[in-house]
Structures are given as C-alpha cells and as structure tokens.
Amino acid sequence: MGDYDNKEREEVFSKKVRAGKRTYFFDVKATRSNDYYVTITESKKRLEDGVFIKHKIFLYKEDFEKFAEGLTETVDYIKSQQEVVEKRYEYNPDHVSNKSDDEFSFDV
C-alpha cells in the first residue's frame, strides 16, 4: 500500500507558468485507479514576510469540458470588454494636465 500512497501524490505532468507577480502550476496527478486529474495552484510571495501564499483547485476529468468552456467564455468576455474600455480611455498626450507624473487626465 505504501507504493500506491506515494504514486497517488506523484505528478504525471507539470507545467509552470510565471505571470507577473504570480506563478501558476498545472499538475496532472493520478488516483489509485489511475484516473488523471488536474490541480491548479496559484503561488504569490507575500512582500511583508516572504512567505508564499498558495491557492489550489482540483479539476476532475468529468468537469474538464465545462470548466474549459466557462474559462474560455470568461476570458473572451474580458478581452472584448477590455477593448471597449481601452478605446474609451485612450491616452491623449494633448489632454494631460499639469499634475504629477503619476496622475493623468484622459478624455472620456
């Protein structure tokens, strides 16, 4: 039974994605019955003490399709809305006031 306990936690495949201040891990693991599932872990270093904070979700094969559809729909929505927002708030250097370098005024 010890070998199975070890194999259950063993990663079959792993993909690390660094994205800004966060790192994401996509890990494929196997159950005792050799069914694969995915764990998605977000890791971010806390500045005040250097401790890594991790959040993890488990995604099972029966949920892959619906999860992927939901994620794709959500990302597509954000991308389409972001284009609208970017056009609405396009930077216009002729309309910058005499504020500090950190403050800009944009035409709406």
Buried (B, 14 or more C-beta within 10 A) or exposed (E): EEEEEEBEEEEEEEEEEEEEEEBEBBBEBBEEEEEEBBBBBBBBEEEEEEEEEEEEEEBEEEEEEEBEEEEEEEEEEEEEEEEEEEEEEEEEEEEEEEEEEEEBEEEE
